[in-house]
Amino acid sequence: MRNRTCFTAFKQSLLALLLLFSLGLLASCGGHDDDDDPAPGPTTGSLVVTISGLPVGVNGAVTVTGPASYSKLLTASSTLNDLAPGAYAVTAANVAYGSGSLAATPATQQVQVAAGATTSAGVAYAATAPLALALQEVASGLQAPTFLTAPASDSRLFIVERAGRIRIVDNGNLLATPFLDISSRTSTDGERGLLSMAFHPQYASNGYFFLYYTDLIGNIIIERRQVSAGNPNLADALASVQIIAIPHPGFSNHNGGLLSFGPDGYLYAATGDGGGAGDPSGNAQNTNLLLGKMLRLDVNASSIAQPYAIPASNPFVNTAGKRAEIWAYGLRNPWRYAFDTTAQLLYIADVGQGQREEVNVAPVGTAGNNYGWNIMEGTQCYNSATCNQAGLVLPKVDYGHDSAGGCSITGGYVYRGTALPELAGHYLYSDYCSGWLKSFTYSNGSASAVTDWAITNVGNIVSFGQDAQKELYMLSSSGKVYRIVRK
């Protein structure tokens, strides 16, 4: 009896130990069973930005910034994923549309992105009042101003007077002493005189600038000059290197007259056809002469012995019977041309004979273009019902000689300043007789959105100008210079 009792007690003790051991195993296994751990929570969130009100083909300008230097520019509605939690700023800028702009509402907003959540923000665009332009007088009392320009990063304006002087407007004041006076070396017969200047791209370090003028017998002269060593408002009267002299016999008109450095660093010059009605000598189509042409010269290593070199990519290099200086031909009296470095396009405004005025547009790297004179005048055959147009580059915009048109185009620039963002990409031009201000935009090989800016009563518009900030100016035969501003 006693043994049975002891055996029973032993069994009970053994069962208790087994139970405790099993519970310990379960506890141990359960505490480290990865399959039973809760899944980690999300660590990022999303932001849905809805942009509305934009016409087809127009991009918005919405910037999202946030933690860890996050920045994203959006042009259309977007969902931004995997964003770190925190505060995000949504900033919307106005965008240009036609001649006006589209305003963004709200311009700025703050949103909070939370882990595992989606936040929304909305930006609505709507048309604002159309852009209207006006002219603000910046200088007066000038004698036949023909051009305005400025060195890079310079606040001054340099204004060319046809009689041979270059004047400076500094901080709104027209300085009494000319920057340069070559009036003894030129004349104002017909269309002659000092017609333009161009600052070397490295003017700040080398002090070089270039002149385009006609000498006392009418030859076209391109000349390098230099600023004085001690006075930035005065040129060195003795530092002069003639780059090229182009004979221009017989007539005092159609001298062309613009110098400009292209995006490639070469110096371009546009010459007239030599004058006389209808180009009687056929100069513009004669590639063995430099009249009626656009020239392209390398003046970066100019010296008295070799004032310029020929860029190897000029179209007629090593071609018999063709001048290697020529970049393009078939021009009557280009007044003026302009490089749009943003779009890499060259605009040439060419004065017509008696019917049509024209603007040509071509990629800056296109060499050897024949712009058609005197086969064509604008988009029409000259003095003929039909003509062979094979190989000719026709204008993108032309207009007729009438009360609404004018008589002599004055070419301007593509606007790339900052004061009038709605005007970006517009090529501005005028007419000497009518004095209006018009513009058009150019894309995909064609011009569109021709706009008349309702500018009147400013006299004969001789030229446009561009300052170092790429703001534009109009020069009147009345001796006044106007800046183009918002009305």
C-alpha positions as CSV (number, residue, x, y, z in Angstrom):
1,M,0.0,0.0,0.0
2,R,2.8,2.2,0.9
3,N,4.6,1.5,-2.4
4,R,1.5,2.2,-4.4
5,T,1.2,5.6,-2.7
6,C,4.8,6.4,-3.4
7,F,4.4,5.4,-7.1
8,T,1.4,7.6,-7.5
9,A,3.2,10.6,-5.9
10,F,6.1,10.0,-8.2
11,K,3.8,10.0,-11.3
12,Q,2.2,13.2,-10.2
13,S,5.6,14.9,-9.7
14,L,6.8,13.7,-13.1
15,L,3.7,15.0,-14.8
16,A,4.1,18.4,-13.1
17,L,7.7,18.7,-14.3
18,L,6.7,17.7,-17.9
19,L,3.9,20.3,-17.8
20,L,6.3,23.0,-16.6
21,F,8.9,22.1,-19.2
22,S,6.3,22.2,-22.0
23,L,5.0,25.6,-20.8
24,G,8.6,26.9,-20.8
25,L,9.2,25.6,-24.3
26,L,6.0,27.2,-25.5
27,A,6.8,30.5,-23.9
28,S,10.3,30.4,-25.3
29,C,9.2,29.6,-28.8
30,G,6.3,32.0,-28.8
31,G,8.5,35.0,-27.7
32,H,10.8,34.6,-30.7
33,D,8.4,33.4,-33.4
34,D,9.0,35.9,-36.4
35,D,5.8,34.8,-38.0
36,D,3.8,36.1,-35.2
37,D,5.5,39.6,-35.1
38,P,3.3,42.6,-36.2
39,A,4.3,44.0,-39.7
40,P,6.2,47.3,-39.6
41,G,4.1,50.5,-40.4
42,P,4.6,52.6,-43.6
43,T,7.4,55.2,-43.4
44,T,6.5,57.4,-46.4
45,G,3.5,59.2,-47.8
46,S,2.2,60.5,-51.1
47,L,1.1,63.9,-52.5
48,V,-1.3,64.4,-55.3
49,V,-0.9,67.8,-57.1
50,T,-3.7,68.7,-59.4
51,I,-3.0,71.5,-61.9
52,S,-6.0,72.8,-63.8
53,G,-7.0,75.5,-66.2
54,L,-4.1,75.1,-68.7
55,P,-4.8,75.1,-72.4
56,V,-3.7,72.2,-74.4
57,G,0.1,72.4,-75.1
58,V,0.8,74.9,-72.3
59,N,2.9,73.7,-69.3
60,G,2.4,74.8,-65.8
61,A,5.2,75.8,-63.5
62,V,4.7,74.3,-60.0
63,T,7.6,73.5,-57.7
64,V,7.2,71.2,-54.7
65,T,9.9,71.4,-52.0
66,G,10.2,69.6,-48.7
67,P,12.4,67.7,-46.2
68,A,15.9,66.5,-47.1
69,S,16.3,69.1,-49.8
70,Y,13.5,67.6,-51.8
71,S,12.6,69.6,-54.9
72,K,10.4,68.7,-57.9
73,L,9.2,70.9,-60.8
74,L,5.8,69.9,-62.2
75,T,4.3,71.0,-65.5
76,A,1.1,69.0,-65.2
77,S,-0.9,67.1,-62.6
78,S,1.2,64.5,-60.9
79,T,1.3,62.1,-57.9
80,L,4.5,62.2,-55.9
81,N,5.2,58.9,-54.0
82,D,7.7,57.8,-51.4
83,L,7.8,61.2,-49.7
84,A,9.4,61.6,-46.3
85,P,6.8,62.8,-43.7
86,G,6.9,66.5,-43.0
87,A,5.8,69.9,-44.4
88,Y,6.0,70.5,-48.1
89,A,5.7,73.9,-49.9
90,V,3.8,74.0,-53.3
91,T,4.9,77.2,-55.2
92,A,3.2,78.0,-58.5
93,A,4.5,80.6,-61.0
94,N,2.5,82.4,-63.7
95,V,3.1,81.2,-67.3
96,A,3.1,83.0,-70.6
97,Y,0.2,82.4,-73.0
98,G,-0.1,84.2,-76.3
99,S,0.3,87.9,-75.7
100,G,-0.8,87.5,-72.1
101,S,-0.2,85.2,-69.2
102,L,-2.0,82.6,-67.0
103,A,-1.9,83.4,-63.3
104,A,-1.6,80.6,-60.7
105,T,-3.9,80.4,-57.6
106,P,-2.8,79.9,-54.9
107,A,0.7,81.1,-55.6
108,T,2.0,79.3,-52.5
109,Q,0.6,76.7,-50.1
110,Q,1.8,74.4,-47.3
111,V,0.8,70.8,-47.1
112,Q,1.6,68.1,-44.5
113,V,2.6,64.6,-45.7
114,A,2.1,61.8,-43.2
115,A,3.4,58.3,-43.3
116,G,1.0,55.9,-44.9
117,A,-1.4,58.7,-46.1
118,T,-2.1,60.6,-49.3
119,T,-2.3,64.4,-49.2
120,S,-3.7,66.6,-52.0
121,A,-2.9,70.1,-53.3
122,G,-4.5,72.0,-56.1
123,V,-3.3,74.8,-58.4
124,A,-5.7,76.5,-60.8
125,Y,-4.5,78.7,-63.7
126,A,-6.6,81.4,-65.2
127,A,-6.0,84.1,-67.8
128,T,-4.9,87.5,-66.6
129,A,-5.3,90.8,-68.4
130,P,-3.4,90.7,-71.8
131,L,0.1,92.2,-71.8
132,A,0.1,95.8,-73.1
133,L,3.3,97.5,-74.0
134,A,4.5,101.1,-73.8
135,L,7.6,103.1,-74.5
136,Q,9.6,104.8,-71.7
137,E,12.0,107.5,-72.8
138,V,15.6,107.0,-71.6
139,A,17.5,109.5,-73.7
140,S,16.9,112.5,-76.0
141,G,18.9,115.1,-77.8
142,L,20.8,112.5,-79.8
143,Q,21.7,113.2,-83.4
144,A,20.4,110.5,-85.7
145,P,20.9,107.5,-83.4
146,T,21.5,104.3,-85.4
147,F,22.1,101.6,-82.8
148,L,22.2,100.7,-79.1
149,T,24.1,98.0,-77.3
150,A,26.1,97.2,-74.1
151,P,28.9,95.0,-73.0
152,A,28.0,91.9,-71.1
153,S,27.2,92.5,-67.4
154,D,27.4,96.3,-67.9
155,S,24.6,98.7,-66.8
156,R,25.6,101.4,-69.3
157,L,24.0,102.0,-72.7
158,F,26.2,102.7,-75.7
159,I,24.3,104.6,-78.4
160,V,25.7,105.0,-81.9
161,E,25.1,108.3,-83.8
162,R,25.3,108.2,-87.6
163,A,27.6,111.2,-87.8
164,G,30.4,109.1,-86.2
165,R,29.9,109.4,-82.4
166,I,29.2,106.8,-79.7
167,R,27.4,108.2,-76.7
168,I,27.0,106.7,-73.2
169,V,24.0,106.7,-71.0
170,D,25.2,105.9,-67.5
171,N,22.7,105.6,-64.6
172,G,20.1,107.4,-66.7
173,N,22.4,110.3,-67.7
174,L,23.6,111.0,-71.2
175,L,27.3,111.8,-70.8
176,A,28.5,114.9,-72.6
177,T,31.8,113.5,-73.8
178,P,31.4,110.9,-76.5
179,F,32.9,107.4,-75.9
180,L,34.4,107.7,-79.4
181,D,34.2,110.3,-82.2
182,I,35.2,109.3,-85.8
183,S,33.1,112.0,-87.5
184,S,36.1,113.1,-89.6
185,R,36.3,109.6,-91.1
186,T,32.7,109.1,-92.3
187,S,29.9,111.1,-93.9
188,T,26.1,111.1,-93.8
189,D,25.5,111.2,-97.5
190,G,22.5,109.1,-98.4
191,E,22.4,106.1,-96.0
192,R,26.1,106.4,-95.1
193,G,27.6,106.9,-91.7
194,L,28.6,105.0,-88.5
195,L,25.9,102.3,-88.5
196,S,26.7,99.9,-85.6
197,M,29.2,98.6,-83.1
198,A,29.8,95.3,-81.4
199,F,31.6,94.5,-78.2
200,H,33.9,91.5,-78.1
201,P,32.5,88.7,-75.9
202,Q,35.6,89.1,-73.7
203,Y,35.4,92.9,-73.7
204,A,35.8,93.0,-69.9
205,S,39.3,91.6,-70.2
206,N,40.5,92.7,-73.6
207,G,38.6,96.0,-74.1
208,Y,38.0,95.3,-77.8
209,F,35.0,96.6,-79.7
210,F,34.3,96.7,-83.5
211,L,32.8,99.4,-85.7
212,Y,30.8,99.2,-89.0
213,Y,30.9,102.5,-91.0
214,T,31.3,103.9,-94.4
215,D,34.4,105.9,-95.1
216,L,34.5,109.3,-97.0
217,I,34.3,107.6,-100.4
218,G,31.6,105.2,-99.4
219,N,33.5,102.0,-98.8
220,I,32.2,99.8,-96.0
221,I,34.8,99.6,-93.2
222,I,34.9,97.1,-90.3
223,E,37.4,98.1,-87.7
224,R,38.6,97.0,-84.3
225,R,38.9,99.6,-81.6
226,Q,39.8,99.5,-77.9
227,V,38.8,101.2,-74.7
228,S,41.3,103.5,-73.0
229,A,43.4,102.1,-70.2
230,G,42.4,104.7,-67.7
231,N,38.8,105.6,-68.4
232,P,36.0,103.1,-69.1
233,N,33.9,105.9,-70.6
234,L,36.4,106.8,-73.2
235,A,37.9,104.8,-76.1
236,D,41.5,104.9,-77.1
237,A,41.5,107.3,-80.1
238,L,44.7,105.8,-81.6
239,A,44.1,102.0,-81.1
240,S,42.7,101.0,-84.4
241,V,43.0,97.9,-86.6
242,Q,41.1,97.7,-89.9
243,I,39.5,94.3,-90.3
244,I,38.2,94.6,-93.8
245,A,37.3,97.3,-96.4
246,I,34.5,96.4,-98.9
247,P,34.2,98.6,-102.0
248,H,30.8,100.1,-102.4
249,P,31.0,102.3,-105.6
250,G,28.3,104.2,-107.4
251,F,25.5,104.6,-104.8
252,S,25.2,105.9,-101.3
253,N,22.4,103.6,-100.2
254,H,22.1,99.9,-99.3
255,N,25.1,99.7,-97.0
256,G,23.6,97.1,-94.6
257,G,25.3,97.9,-91.4
258,L,25.1,95.5,-88.4
259,L,28.0,93.8,-86.6
260,S,27.3,91.1,-84.1
261,F,29.1,88.2,-82.5
262,G,27.3,85.0,-83.0
263,P,26.8,82.1,-80.4
264,D,29.9,80.5,-82.1
265,G,32.1,83.4,-81.1
266,Y,32.6,84.6,-84.7
267,L,32.0,88.1,-86.0
268,Y,29.0,88.5,-88.4
269,A,28.4,91.4,-90.7
270,A,25.4,92.1,-93.0
271,T,26.1,94.1,-96.1
272,G,23.7,95.7,-98.5
273,D,23.6,95.0,-102.3
274,G,25.4,98.2,-103.2
275,G,22.4,100.4,-104.0
276,G,20.4,101.3,-107.0
277,A,16.9,100.0,-107.8
278,G,16.6,96.3,-108.4
279,D,20.3,95.5,-107.7
280,P,21.4,96.6,-111.2
281,S,24.8,94.9,-111.0
282,G,23.4,91.6,-109.6
283,N,25.7,91.8,-106.6
284,A,23.4,89.9,-104.1
285,Q,23.5,86.7,-106.2
286,N,27.2,87.1,-107.1
287,T,29.2,85.0,-104.6
288,N,32.5,86.4,-105.8
289,L,31.5,89.8,-104.2
290,L,30.8,90.7,-100.6
291,L,27.8,93.0,-101.2
292,G,24.3,91.7,-100.4
293,K,25.8,89.1,-98.1
294,M,26.1,88.0,-94.5
295,L,29.8,87.6,-93.7
296,R,31.4,85.4,-90.9
297,L,34.9,86.3,-89.8
298,D,37.2,85.0,-87.1
299,V,38.7,88.1,-85.5
300,N,39.9,86.5,-82.2
301,A,43.5,86.4,-83.3
302,S,43.5,89.5,-85.5
303,S,46.6,91.5,-86.2
304,I,47.7,94.2,-88.6
305,A,49.3,91.5,-90.8
306,Q,46.3,89.2,-90.7
307,P,43.2,91.1,-89.4
308,Y,40.9,88.1,-89.7
309,A,40.8,84.4,-90.5
310,I,38.2,82.4,-92.3
311,P,36.2,79.9,-90.1
312,A,36.8,76.4,-91.6
313,S,33.0,75.8,-91.6
314,N,32.2,78.7,-93.9
315,P,30.3,77.4,-96.9
316,F,32.6,78.6,-99.7
317,V,36.0,77.8,-98.2
318,N,38.4,76.7,-100.9
319,T,35.7,77.1,-103.6
320,A,36.8,78.8,-106.8
321,G,34.9,81.9,-107.7
322,K,33.3,82.3,-104.3
323,R,34.4,84.5,-101.4
324,A,35.2,82.4,-98.3
325,E,34.0,85.2,-96.0
326,I,30.4,84.6,-97.1
327,W,28.0,82.9,-94.7
328,A,24.8,83.7,-96.6
329,Y,23.8,85.7,-99.7
330,G,20.8,87.0,-101.7
331,L,20.2,90.0,-99.4
332,R,19.1,93.4,-100.5
333,N,19.6,95.7,-97.5
334,P,19.5,93.7,-94.2
335,W,18.4,96.1,-91.5
336,R,18.8,94.4,-88.9
337,Y,19.5,90.8,-87.9
338,A,19.6,89.1,-84.5
339,F,20.7,85.9,-82.9
340,D,18.3,84.1,-80.5
341,T,20.8,82.0,-78.6
342,T,18.0,80.4,-76.5
343,A,16.3,78.8,-79.6
344,Q,19.6,78.9,-81.7
345,L,17.9,80.8,-84.5
346,L,19.0,83.7,-86.7
347,Y,16.5,86.4,-87.7
348,I,17.2,88.6,-90.7
349,A,15.0,91.6,-91.6
350,D,15.6,92.5,-95.2
351,V,14.3,95.8,-96.7
352,G,12.3,95.3,-99.9
353,Q,12.4,97.2,-103.2
354,G,8.9,98.6,-103.7
355,Q,6.4,95.9,-102.8
356,R,7.3,93.6,-99.9
357,E,9.3,93.7,-96.6
358,E,10.5,90.4,-95.1
359,V,11.9,88.6,-92.1
360,N,13.9,85.4,-92.6
361,V,14.5,82.8,-89.9
362,A,17.1,80.0,-90.0
363,P,19.0,77.8,-87.6
364,V,22.2,79.6,-86.6
365,G,24.4,76.7,-87.9
366,T,22.8,76.7,-91.4
367,A,25.5,77.9,-93.9
368,G,25.2,79.1,-97.5
369,N,21.5,80.1,-97.5
370,N,20.4,82.1,-100.5
371,Y,17.6,84.5,-99.4
372,G,16.5,85.2,-102.9
373,W,17.2,88.8,-103.8
374,N,16.9,89.9,-106.6
375,I,15.0,86.8,-107.9
376,M,12.4,87.3,-105.2
377,E,11.1,90.2,-103.2
378,G,9.6,88.8,-100.1
379,T,7.4,85.8,-101.1
380,Q,6.8,87.2,-104.6
381,C,8.9,86.9,-107.8
382,Y,10.7,90.3,-108.4
383,N,9.6,92.1,-111.6
384,S,8.2,88.9,-113.0
385,A,5.1,86.7,-112.9
386,T,7.2,83.6,-112.4
387,C,10.7,82.8,-111.3
388,N,12.9,79.8,-110.5
389,Q,12.7,79.4,-106.7
390,A,14.8,76.3,-106.5
391,G,17.4,76.5,-103.7
392,L,16.0,79.8,-102.3
393,V,15.1,80.3,-98.6
394,L,11.9,82.2,-98.5
395,P,10.9,84.6,-95.6
396,K,8.7,83.4,-92.7
397,V,6.9,86.8,-92.5
398,D,6.5,89.5,-95.1
399,Y,4.2,92.4,-95.5
400,G,3.3,94.9,-98.2
401,H,3.8,98.6,-98.8
402,D,0.5,100.2,-97.9
403,S,-1.0,102.4,-95.1
404,A,-1.2,99.4,-92.8
405,G,2.1,98.0,-93.7
406,G,4.9,100.5,-94.3
407,C,7.8,101.0,-96.6
408,S,11.1,99.8,-94.9
409,I,11.4,97.1,-92.2
410,T,13.4,97.7,-89.1
411,G,14.4,94.4,-87.5
412,G,14.7,93.9,-83.8
413,Y,15.3,91.0,-81.4
414,V,13.7,88.0,-79.8
415,Y,12.7,89.1,-76.3
416,R,14.7,87.2,-73.6
417,G,14.6,89.7,-70.8
418,T,13.0,89.3,-67.4
419,A,10.8,92.3,-67.0
420,L,8.2,91.0,-69.5
421,P,8.0,87.2,-69.1
422,E,4.8,87.1,-71.2
423,L,6.9,88.4,-74.2
424,A,9.5,85.7,-74.0
425,G,10.1,84.2,-77.5
426,H,8.5,87.0,-79.4
427,Y,10.5,88.5,-82.2
428,L,9.9,92.3,-82.3
429,Y,10.2,94.5,-85.4
430,S,9.0,97.8,-86.7
431,D,8.9,99.9,-89.9
432,Y,10.7,103.1,-90.6
433,C,7.8,104.8,-92.2
434,S,4.9,103.5,-90.1
435,G,6.6,103.5,-86.7
436,W,4.5,100.6,-85.3
437,L,5.7,97.8,-83.0
438,K,4.8,94.2,-84.0
439,S,6.0,90.8,-83.0
440,F,5.6,87.1,-83.9
441,T,6.6,83.8,-82.4
442,Y,8.4,81.1,-84.4
443,S,8.3,77.3,-83.9
444,N,8.3,74.2,-86.0
445,G,9.3,76.1,-89.1
446,S,6.6,78.7,-89.1
447,A,5.7,82.0,-87.7
448,S,2.5,82.6,-85.7
449,A,0.8,85.0,-83.3
450,V,1.6,88.2,-85.2
451,T,0.7,91.0,-82.7
452,D,0.4,94.7,-83.2
453,W,1.3,96.4,-79.9
454,A,-0.5,99.7,-80.6
455,I,2.6,101.8,-80.3
456,T,2.2,105.1,-82.1
457,N,3.6,108.7,-82.4
458,V,7.2,107.9,-81.8
459,G,8.5,109.0,-85.2
460,N,10.5,107.0,-87.7
461,I,12.0,103.9,-86.0
462,V,15.6,103.6,-87.2
463,S,16.8,100.7,-85.1
464,F,16.3,98.5,-82.0
465,G,18.8,98.0,-79.2
466,Q,19.4,95.4,-76.5
467,D,21.1,96.1,-73.1
468,A,23.2,93.7,-71.1
469,Q,20.0,92.5,-69.3
470,K,18.4,91.7,-72.7
471,E,15.8,94.4,-72.3
472,L,14.9,96.0,-75.6
473,Y,14.9,99.6,-76.9
474,M,13.6,101.5,-79.9
475,L,15.6,104.3,-81.5
476,S,13.7,107.2,-83.2
477,S,14.9,109.6,-85.9
478,S,13.7,112.3,-83.6
479,G,16.8,111.7,-81.5
480,K,15.1,109.8,-78.7
481,V,15.6,106.4,-77.3
482,Y,12.8,104.4,-75.7
483,R,12.8,101.3,-73.5
484,I,10.0,98.8,-74.2
485,V,8.1,98.4,-70.9
486,R,4.8,97.2,-69.5
487,K,1.9,99.6,-70.0
